[in-house]
Amino acid sequence: MASHESPTLLLASPDPALLRAVEPLLLTAGARVEVVLSAEAAVAFLVGGNPLALFVLDARLPDMPIGQLLAATRAIGDGPRVPIVLIADTVTQEWIDRLADGVIDDLILRPAEYAYWQLRIDLMLRSQRQALELETLREAAIRNAQFDRLTGVYNRETMLSMLFRETDRVQRMNSSLCLVLFDIDDFGHWNSRLGVDACDDLLCQVSTNTGALLRSYDLLGRPGMDEFLVALPACSPASAMILAERLRVDVFSVPFRVAGEAIRLSACFGIANSRGRSPVVVLREAERALEWAKAAGPESIQCFGCTQEPAPSPVKFLSASSGDELLAW
């Protein structure tokens, strides 16, 4: 969200007459104005990390060549680029070249009428505000494309993309990677009982509590409504089983507080080992292990390739010869 605070402008000039004339014009633009009298003071202000909307720079500044000051200004900080308006006595080829190269953003001649000064400053401030708003919208669009809007964790598409990157690392370094896929048991029941808003709150709490147990380089995503996927680089299946148990105990055995109620959730967990194979294949194995866990009952943990698939329950049928009820596997 864009800030509604007044922008700060840095006015750097050793000329008292120019300062007296220009500073009030900048103030009428709704800006806070910081005045410095030397290049050294301008650099000190910029190095201090002060956020700026505009830098109005007099080419007559003492104690540093103006080209050196411009280069230092562009090299300082890693935040949004600050527009520079240069005040010069004449238009020279040097200033034309610096305008063309984007080193300075505007050039105002010292003899210009002050109404023209105000017009140019207003245009620069308006352009800066629009650039910041566009950057904010761009960042929001990127975030919406990568993250689940409800919980803030990665969405399915981003998780798959990052898993391909992690798989490349596994192949290069001959390291390990495990996936833990878990699904909240009977979440439809809670949706019907508590409503969508309360269940959205539950999902956010599950996401937050899960993330608190992960390492900084682990990945957490939400591939389905009540499903979460954890990618664990440099983690063996045995360690992934331990993490799944910690999630079962530390996240799901503690009641959640939502809609004025204490809710006890449970989840089933499916684990798969990458071994450098395609993430699509490994994710399918994690889904299969999760199916086995669901078949085994709430709070179950299954690892693909670590345990056998659960045997199916016996089926009853009636013997045609004796009429007795028989069991068959």
ROVO-146722 format. One record per residue (C-alpha): z, x, y; residue number from 1. Coordinates in Angstrom, 1 decimal, always signed. Layout:
REM ROVO-146722
<up = Z | east = X | north = Y | num = NUM>
...
END
This chain:
REM ROVO-146722
<up = +0.0 | east = +0.0 | north = +0.0 | num = 1>
<up = -0.9 | east = +1.4 | north = +3.4 | num = 2>
<up = +1.9 | east = +2.5 | north = +5.7 | num = 3>
<up = +2.4 | east = +0.5 | north = +8.9 | num = 4>
<up = +4.2 | east = +3.3 | north = +10.7 | num = 5>
<up = +2.5 | east = +4.7 | north = +13.8 | num = 6>
<up = +0.3 | east = +7.7 | north = +13.1 | num = 7>
<up = +1.2 | east = +11.2 | north = +14.3 | num = 8>
<up = -1.2 | east = +13.2 | north = +16.3 | num = 9>
<up = -0.9 | east = +16.9 | north = +17.0 | num = 10>
<up = -2.2 | east = +18.0 | north = +20.4 | num = 11>
<up = -2.5 | east = +21.7 | north = +20.8 | num = 12>
<up = -3.4 | east = +23.1 | north = +24.2 | num = 13>
<up = -2.1 | east = +25.6 | north = +26.7 | num = 14>
<up = -3.6 | east = +23.7 | north = +29.7 | num = 15>
<up = -0.9 | east = +21.7 | north = +31.5 | num = 16>
<up = -3.5 | east = +19.6 | north = +33.4 | num = 17>
<up = -5.2 | east = +18.6 | north = +30.2 | num = 18>
<up = -1.9 | east = +17.8 | north = +28.5 | num = 19>
<up = -0.9 | east = +15.5 | north = +31.4 | num = 20>
<up = -4.2 | east = +13.7 | north = +31.2 | num = 21>
<up = -4.8 | east = +13.4 | north = +27.5 | num = 22>
<up = -1.3 | east = +12.8 | north = +26.1 | num = 23>
<up = -0.9 | east = +9.3 | north = +27.7 | num = 24>
<up = -4.4 | east = +8.4 | north = +26.3 | num = 25>
<up = -3.2 | east = +9.3 | north = +22.8 | num = 26>
<up = +0.0 | east = +7.3 | north = +23.3 | num = 27>
<up = -1.9 | east = +4.2 | north = +24.3 | num = 28>
<up = -3.7 | east = +4.5 | north = +21.0 | num = 29>
<up = -0.4 | east = +3.6 | north = +19.3 | num = 30>
<up = +0.2 | east = +7.1 | north = +18.1 | num = 31>
<up = +3.2 | east = +9.5 | north = +18.1 | num = 32>
<up = +2.1 | east = +12.7 | north = +19.8 | num = 33>
<up = +3.4 | east = +16.2 | north = +19.0 | num = 34>
<up = +2.5 | east = +18.8 | north = +21.6 | num = 35>
<up = +2.3 | east = +22.5 | north = +20.9 | num = 36>
<up = +1.1 | east = +25.2 | north = +23.4 | num = 37>
<up = -0.1 | east = +28.0 | north = +21.0 | num = 38>
<up = -2.0 | east = +28.5 | north = +17.8 | num = 39>
<up = +1.1 | east = +30.0 | north = +16.2 | num = 40>
<up = +3.1 | east = +26.8 | north = +17.0 | num = 41>
<up = +0.3 | east = +24.7 | north = +15.6 | num = 42>
<up = +0.2 | east = +26.6 | north = +12.3 | num = 43>
<up = +4.0 | east = +26.3 | north = +12.1 | num = 44>
<up = +3.8 | east = +22.6 | north = +12.6 | num = 45>
<up = +1.1 | east = +22.2 | north = +9.9 | num = 46>
<up = +2.9 | east = +24.5 | north = +7.4 | num = 47>
<up = +6.0 | east = +22.3 | north = +7.8 | num = 48>
<up = +4.2 | east = +19.6 | north = +5.8 | num = 49>
<up = +4.2 | east = +17.0 | north = +8.7 | num = 50>
<up = +1.8 | east = +14.1 | north = +7.9 | num = 51>
<up = -0.9 | east = +13.9 | north = +10.5 | num = 52>
<up = -3.6 | east = +11.3 | north = +11.4 | num = 53>
<up = -5.4 | east = +13.6 | north = +13.8 | num = 54>
<up = -5.4 | east = +17.2 | north = +15.1 | num = 55>
<up = -6.7 | east = +17.5 | north = +18.7 | num = 56>
<up = -7.3 | east = +21.2 | north = +19.2 | num = 57>
<up = -8.1 | east = +23.1 | north = +22.5 | num = 58>
<up = -10.5 | east = +26.0 | north = +21.9 | num = 59>
<up = -8.6 | east = +27.9 | north = +24.7 | num = 60>
<up = -5.4 | east = +28.2 | north = +22.5 | num = 61>
<up = -4.0 | east = +31.8 | north = +22.8 | num = 62>
<up = -2.7 | east = +34.2 | north = +20.2 | num = 63>
<up = -5.3 | east = +33.5 | north = +17.5 | num = 64>
<up = -9.1 | east = +33.3 | north = +17.3 | num = 65>
<up = -10.1 | east = +29.6 | north = +17.1 | num = 66>
<up = -12.2 | east = +30.2 | north = +14.0 | num = 67>
<up = -9.2 | east = +31.8 | north = +12.2 | num = 68>
<up = -7.1 | east = +28.8 | north = +13.3 | num = 69>
<up = -9.6 | east = +26.3 | north = +12.0 | num = 70>
<up = -9.8 | east = +28.1 | north = +8.6 | num = 71>
<up = -6.0 | east = +28.2 | north = +8.4 | num = 72>
<up = -5.8 | east = +24.5 | north = +9.2 | num = 73>
<up = -8.2 | east = +23.6 | north = +6.4 | num = 74>
<up = -6.4 | east = +25.8 | north = +3.9 | num = 75>
<up = -2.9 | east = +24.4 | north = +4.6 | num = 76>
<up = -1.5 | east = +21.7 | north = +2.4 | num = 77>
<up = -3.0 | east = +19.7 | north = -0.5 | num = 78>
<up = -2.6 | east = +16.2 | north = +1.0 | num = 79>
<up = -5.2 | east = +14.0 | north = +2.7 | num = 80>
<up = -7.7 | east = +16.0 | north = +4.9 | num = 81>
<up = -6.7 | east = +15.8 | north = +8.6 | num = 82>
<up = -9.6 | east = +15.2 | north = +11.0 | num = 83>
<up = -9.9 | east = +17.8 | north = +13.7 | num = 84>
<up = -11.2 | east = +17.0 | north = +17.2 | num = 85>
<up = -12.1 | east = +20.2 | north = +19.2 | num = 86>
<up = -11.9 | east = +20.4 | north = +23.0 | num = 87>
<up = -14.4 | east = +22.9 | north = +24.3 | num = 88>
<up = -15.9 | east = +23.9 | north = +27.6 | num = 89>
<up = -19.5 | east = +23.8 | north = +26.4 | num = 90>
<up = -21.5 | east = +22.9 | north = +23.3 | num = 91>
<up = -22.3 | east = +26.2 | north = +21.6 | num = 92>
<up = -24.3 | east = +26.9 | north = +18.4 | num = 93>
<up = -21.0 | east = +27.9 | north = +16.7 | num = 94>
<up = -19.5 | east = +24.4 | north = +17.4 | num = 95>
<up = -22.7 | east = +22.7 | north = +16.2 | num = 96>
<up = -22.6 | east = +24.7 | north = +13.0 | num = 97>
<up = -18.9 | east = +23.9 | north = +12.4 | num = 98>
<up = -19.6 | east = +20.2 | north = +13.0 | num = 99>
<up = -22.5 | east = +20.3 | north = +10.5 | num = 100>
<up = -20.2 | east = +22.1 | north = +7.9 | num = 101>
<up = -17.4 | east = +19.6 | north = +8.3 | num = 102>
<up = -15.0 | east = +22.2 | north = +9.6 | num = 103>
<up = -14.4 | east = +20.1 | north = +12.7 | num = 104>
<up = -15.0 | east = +16.3 | north = +12.8 | num = 105>
<up = -15.7 | east = +15.7 | north = +16.5 | num = 106>
<up = -16.3 | east = +17.7 | north = +19.7 | num = 107>
<up = -15.2 | east = +16.6 | north = +23.2 | num = 108>
<up = -16.2 | east = +18.5 | north = +26.3 | num = 109>
<up = -13.4 | east = +19.3 | north = +28.7 | num = 110>
<up = -15.2 | east = +17.8 | north = +31.7 | num = 111>
<up = -15.7 | east = +14.4 | north = +29.9 | num = 112>
<up = -14.4 | east = +11.2 | north = +31.5 | num = 113>
<up = -11.0 | east = +10.3 | north = +30.0 | num = 114>
<up = -12.3 | east = +6.8 | north = +29.1 | num = 115>
<up = -14.7 | east = +8.6 | north = +26.8 | num = 116>
<up = -11.8 | east = +10.6 | north = +25.4 | num = 117>
<up = -9.9 | east = +7.5 | north = +24.6 | num = 118>
<up = -13.0 | east = +5.9 | north = +22.9 | num = 119>
<up = -13.6 | east = +9.0 | north = +20.7 | num = 120>
<up = -9.9 | east = +9.2 | north = +19.8 | num = 121>
<up = -9.8 | east = +5.5 | north = +18.9 | num = 122>
<up = -12.9 | east = +5.9 | north = +16.7 | num = 123>
<up = -11.4 | east = +8.9 | north = +14.9 | num = 124>
<up = -8.1 | east = +7.1 | north = +14.2 | num = 125>
<up = -10.0 | east = +4.0 | north = +13.0 | num = 126>
<up = -12.1 | east = +6.2 | north = +10.7 | num = 127>
<up = -9.0 | east = +7.9 | north = +9.3 | num = 128>
<up = -7.3 | east = +4.6 | north = +8.6 | num = 129>
<up = -10.4 | east = +3.4 | north = +6.8 | num = 130>
<up = -10.6 | east = +6.6 | north = +4.7 | num = 131>
<up = -7.0 | east = +6.3 | north = +3.7 | num = 132>
<up = -7.4 | east = +2.6 | north = +2.7 | num = 133>
<up = -10.5 | east = +3.5 | north = +0.7 | num = 134>
<up = -8.6 | east = +6.3 | north = -1.1 | num = 135>
<up = -5.8 | east = +3.9 | north = -1.9 | num = 136>
<up = -8.2 | east = +1.4 | north = -3.3 | num = 137>
<up = -10.0 | east = +4.1 | north = -5.3 | num = 138>
<up = -6.7 | east = +5.3 | north = -6.8 | num = 139>
<up = -5.7 | east = +1.7 | north = -7.6 | num = 140>
<up = -9.0 | east = +1.1 | north = -9.4 | num = 141>
<up = -8.7 | east = +4.3 | north = -11.4 | num = 142>
<up = -5.1 | east = +3.3 | north = -12.4 | num = 143>
<up = -6.2 | east = -0.2 | north = -13.4 | num = 144>
<up = -8.9 | east = +1.2 | north = -15.5 | num = 145>
<up = -6.5 | east = +3.6 | north = -17.4 | num = 146>
<up = -3.2 | east = +1.8 | north = -17.6 | num = 147>
<up = -1.9 | east = -1.5 | north = -19.0 | num = 148>
<up = -1.2 | east = -3.7 | north = -15.9 | num = 149>
<up = +2.0 | east = -5.2 | north = -17.3 | num = 150>
<up = +3.9 | east = -2.2 | north = -18.7 | num = 151>
<up = +2.2 | east = +0.7 | north = -16.9 | num = 152>
<up = +1.5 | east = +2.7 | north = -20.1 | num = 153>
<up = -2.0 | east = +3.7 | north = -21.2 | num = 154>
<up = -4.3 | east = +0.9 | north = -22.4 | num = 155>
<up = -6.2 | east = +1.1 | north = -25.7 | num = 156>
<up = -9.4 | east = +2.6 | north = -24.3 | num = 157>
<up = -7.5 | east = +5.4 | north = -22.5 | num = 158>
<up = -5.4 | east = +6.1 | north = -25.5 | num = 159>
<up = -8.5 | east = +6.6 | north = -27.6 | num = 160>
<up = -10.0 | east = +8.9 | north = -25.1 | num = 161>
<up = -6.9 | east = +11.0 | north = -24.9 | num = 162>
<up = -6.6 | east = +11.1 | north = -28.7 | num = 163>
<up = -10.1 | east = +12.6 | north = -28.9 | num = 164>
<up = -8.9 | east = +15.3 | north = -26.5 | num = 165>
<up = -5.8 | east = +15.9 | north = -28.5 | num = 166>
<up = -7.8 | east = +16.0 | north = -31.7 | num = 167>
<up = -10.0 | east = +18.8 | north = -30.2 | num = 168>
<up = -6.8 | east = +20.7 | north = -29.5 | num = 169>
<up = -5.6 | east = +20.1 | north = -33.1 | num = 170>
<up = -8.9 | east = +21.5 | north = -34.4 | num = 171>
<up = -8.9 | east = +24.5 | north = -32.2 | num = 172>
<up = -5.2 | east = +25.5 | north = -32.7 | num = 173>
<up = -4.8 | east = +24.2 | north = -36.3 | num = 174>
<up = -1.8 | east = +22.2 | north = -35.1 | num = 175>
<up = -0.5 | east = +18.8 | north = -36.0 | num = 176>
<up = -0.7 | east = +15.4 | north = -34.5 | num = 177>
<up = +0.8 | east = +12.1 | north = -35.7 | num = 178>
<up = +0.5 | east = +8.5 | north = -34.6 | num = 179>
<up = +3.3 | east = +5.9 | north = -34.7 | num = 180>
<up = +2.0 | east = +2.4 | north = -34.3 | num = 181>
<up = +4.7 | east = -0.3 | north = -34.0 | num = 182>
<up = +4.6 | east = -4.1 | north = -33.7 | num = 183>
<up = +7.4 | east = -6.4 | north = -32.5 | num = 184>
<up = +8.3 | east = -8.8 | north = -35.3 | num = 185>
<up = +7.6 | east = -12.5 | north = -34.8 | num = 186>
<up = +6.9 | east = -12.1 | north = -31.1 | num = 187>
<up = +5.1 | east = -15.4 | north = -31.0 | num = 188>
<up = +8.5 | east = -17.1 | north = -31.7 | num = 189>
<up = +10.0 | east = -15.5 | north = -28.6 | num = 190>
<up = +6.9 | east = -16.5 | north = -26.5 | num = 191>
<up = +7.4 | east = -20.1 | north = -27.5 | num = 192>
<up = +11.2 | east = -20.0 | north = -27.0 | num = 193>
<up = +11.5 | east = -17.9 | north = -23.8 | num = 194>
<up = +8.1 | east = -18.3 | north = -22.1 | num = 195>
<up = +5.5 | east = -15.9 | north = -21.0 | num = 196>
<up = +7.4 | east = -14.4 | north = -18.0 | num = 197>
<up = +10.5 | east = -13.6 | north = -20.0 | num = 198>
<up = +8.4 | east = -12.1 | north = -22.8 | num = 199>
<up = +6.5 | east = -9.9 | north = -20.3 | num = 200>
<up = +9.9 | east = -8.6 | north = -19.2 | num = 201>
<up = +10.8 | east = -7.9 | north = -22.8 | num = 202>
<up = +7.6 | east = -5.9 | north = -23.3 | num = 203>
<up = +8.3 | east = -3.9 | north = -20.1 | num = 204>
<up = +11.8 | east = -3.1 | north = -21.4 | num = 205>
<up = +10.5 | east = -2.0 | north = -24.8 | num = 206>
<up = +7.9 | east = +0.2 | north = -23.0 | num = 207>
<up = +10.6 | east = +1.8 | north = -20.8 | num = 208>
<up = +13.1 | east = +2.3 | north = -23.5 | num = 209>
<up = +10.5 | east = +3.8 | north = -25.8 | num = 210>
<up = +9.2 | east = +6.2 | north = -23.1 | num = 211>
<up = +12.8 | east = +7.4 | north = -22.6 | num = 212>
<up = +12.8 | east = +8.8 | north = -26.2 | num = 213>
<up = +9.5 | east = +10.7 | north = -25.9 | num = 214>
<up = +8.7 | east = +14.2 | north = -24.8 | num = 215>
<up = +6.9 | east = +14.8 | north = -21.6 | num = 216>
<up = +3.6 | east = +15.5 | north = -23.4 | num = 217>
<up = +3.8 | east = +12.6 | north = -25.9 | num = 218>
<up = +1.5 | east = +9.7 | north = -25.2 | num = 219>
<up = +2.5 | east = +6.0 | north = -25.1 | num = 220>
<up = +0.0 | east = +3.1 | north = -25.0 | num = 221>
<up = -0.2 | east = -0.6 | north = -25.6 | num = 222>
<up = -3.2 | east = -1.4 | north = -27.7 | num = 223>
<up = -2.3 | east = -5.0 | north = -28.3 | num = 224>
<up = -0.1 | east = -7.8 | north = -26.9 | num = 225>
<up = +3.0 | east = -6.8 | north = -28.8 | num = 226>
<up = +1.8 | east = -3.5 | north = -30.3 | num = 227>
<up = +2.6 | east = +0.0 | north = -29.0 | num = 228>
<up = +1.1 | east = +3.3 | north = -30.0 | num = 229>
<up = +2.8 | east = +6.6 | north = -29.7 | num = 230>
<up = +0.8 | east = +9.9 | north = -30.1 | num = 231>
<up = +3.0 | east = +12.9 | north = -31.0 | num = 232>
<up = +1.3 | east = +16.3 | north = -30.6 | num = 233>
<up = +2.7 | east = +19.2 | north = -32.6 | num = 234>
<up = +4.6 | east = +16.7 | north = -34.8 | num = 235>
<up = +4.7 | east = +16.5 | north = -38.6 | num = 236>
<up = +4.8 | east = +13.2 | north = -40.5 | num = 237>
<up = +8.5 | east = +13.9 | north = -41.4 | num = 238>
<up = +9.3 | east = +14.3 | north = -37.7 | num = 239>
<up = +7.3 | east = +11.2 | north = -36.9 | num = 240>
<up = +9.4 | east = +9.3 | north = -39.4 | num = 241>
<up = +12.5 | east = +10.5 | north = -37.7 | num = 242>
<up = +11.2 | east = +9.3 | north = -34.3 | num = 243>
<up = +10.3 | east = +5.9 | north = -35.8 | num = 244>
<up = +13.9 | east = +5.6 | north = -37.1 | num = 245>
<up = +15.2 | east = +6.5 | north = -33.7 | num = 246>
<up = +13.0 | east = +3.8 | north = -32.1 | num = 247>
<up = +14.2 | east = +1.3 | north = -34.7 | num = 248>
<up = +17.9 | east = +2.1 | north = -33.9 | num = 249>
<up = +18.0 | east = +3.1 | north = -30.2 | num = 250>
<up = +15.4 | east = +0.7 | north = -28.9 | num = 251>
<up = +15.5 | east = -2.3 | north = -31.2 | num = 252>
<up = +19.1 | east = -2.5 | north = -32.4 | num = 253>
<up = +20.4 | east = -2.8 | north = -28.9 | num = 254>
<up = +20.1 | east = -6.4 | north = -27.5 | num = 255>
<up = +17.7 | east = -6.9 | north = -24.6 | num = 256>
<up = +18.8 | east = -8.9 | north = -21.6 | num = 257>
<up = +16.2 | east = -11.4 | north = -20.4 | num = 258>
<up = +16.3 | east = -14.9 | north = -18.9 | num = 259>
<up = +20.1 | east = -14.9 | north = -19.0 | num = 260>
<up = +20.2 | east = -14.3 | north = -22.7 | num = 261>
<up = +20.8 | east = -11.3 | north = -25.0 | num = 262>
<up = +17.8 | east = -11.0 | north = -27.4 | num = 263>
<up = +17.8 | east = -8.9 | north = -30.5 | num = 264>
<up = +14.2 | east = -7.8 | north = -31.4 | num = 265>
<up = +13.0 | east = -5.9 | north = -34.4 | num = 266>
<up = +9.8 | east = -4.0 | north = -35.1 | num = 267>
<up = +7.7 | east = -2.6 | north = -38.0 | num = 268>
<up = +6.3 | east = +0.9 | north = -37.8 | num = 269>
<up = +3.1 | east = +2.5 | north = -39.3 | num = 270>
<up = +2.6 | east = +6.3 | north = -39.2 | num = 271>
<up = -0.5 | east = +8.3 | north = -39.8 | num = 272>
<up = -1.2 | east = +12.1 | north = -39.7 | num = 273>
<up = -4.3 | east = +13.3 | north = -37.8 | num = 274>
<up = -5.2 | east = +16.5 | north = -39.7 | num = 275>
<up = -7.9 | east = +17.0 | north = -37.1 | num = 276>
<up = -9.9 | east = +13.9 | north = -38.1 | num = 277>
<up = -11.5 | east = +11.3 | north = -35.9 | num = 278>
<up = -8.9 | east = +9.3 | north = -34.0 | num = 279>
<up = -10.7 | east = +6.1 | north = -35.0 | num = 280>
<up = -10.0 | east = +6.9 | north = -38.7 | num = 281>
<up = -6.4 | east = +8.0 | north = -38.0 | num = 282>
<up = -5.7 | east = +4.8 | north = -36.0 | num = 283>
<up = -7.1 | east = +2.7 | north = -38.8 | num = 284>
<up = -4.7 | east = +4.4 | north = -41.2 | num = 285>
<up = -1.8 | east = +3.8 | north = -38.9 | num = 286>
<up = -2.8 | east = +0.1 | north = -38.8 | num = 287>
<up = -2.9 | east = +0.0 | north = -42.6 | num = 288>
<up = +0.5 | east = +1.6 | north = -42.8 | num = 289>
<up = +1.8 | east = -1.0 | north = -40.3 | num = 290>
<up = +0.4 | east = -3.7 | north = -42.5 | num = 291>
<up = +2.4 | east = -2.3 | north = -45.4 | num = 292>
<up = +5.5 | east = -2.2 | north = -43.3 | num = 293>
<up = +5.1 | east = -5.8 | north = -42.3 | num = 294>
<up = +4.7 | east = -6.7 | north = -46.0 | num = 295>
<up = +7.9 | east = -4.9 | north = -46.8 | num = 296>
<up = +9.9 | east = -6.9 | north = -44.2 | num = 297>
<up = +11.3 | east = -6.6 | north = -40.7 | num = 298>
<up = +12.3 | east = -3.1 | north = -39.4 | num = 299>
<up = +10.3 | east = -1.3 | north = -42.1 | num = 300>
<up = +8.7 | east = +2.1 | north = -41.6 | num = 301>
<up = +5.6 | east = +3.1 | north = -43.7 | num = 302>
<up = +3.6 | east = +6.3 | north = -43.5 | num = 303>
<up = +0.0 | east = +6.4 | north = -44.7 | num = 304>
<up = -0.3 | east = +9.0 | north = -47.4 | num = 305>
<up = +3.5 | east = +9.6 | north = -47.5 | num = 306>
<up = +4.3 | east = +6.5 | north = -49.6 | num = 307>
<up = +2.4 | east = +4.3 | north = -52.0 | num = 308>
<up = +1.1 | east = +1.0 | north = -50.9 | num = 309>
<up = +3.6 | east = -1.7 | north = -51.7 | num = 310>
<up = +2.8 | east = -3.5 | north = -55.0 | num = 311>
<up = +1.8 | east = -7.1 | north = -54.5 | num = 312>
<up = +4.3 | east = -9.8 | north = -55.4 | num = 313>
<up = +3.8 | east = -11.4 | north = -58.9 | num = 314>
<up = +1.7 | east = -14.6 | north = -59.0 | num = 315>
<up = +2.8 | east = -17.6 | north = -61.1 | num = 316>
<up = +0.3 | east = -19.4 | north = -63.3 | num = 317>
<up = +0.6 | east = -22.0 | north = -66.1 | num = 318>
<up = -0.3 | east = -20.9 | north = -69.6 | num = 319>
<up = -3.1 | east = -23.1 | north = -71.0 | num = 320>
<up = -1.7 | east = -22.8 | north = -74.6 | num = 321>
<up = +2.0 | east = -23.1 | north = -74.2 | num = 322>
<up = +2.5 | east = -24.8 | north = -70.8 | num = 323>
<up = +5.0 | east = -22.1 | north = -69.9 | num = 324>
<up = +5.1 | east = -20.6 | north = -66.4 | num = 325>
<up = +4.0 | east = -16.9 | north = -66.6 | num = 326>
<up = +4.0 | east = -14.1 | north = -64.1 | num = 327>
<up = +1.1 | east = -11.9 | north = -63.5 | num = 328>
<up = +0.7 | east = -8.8 | north = -61.2 | num = 329>
END
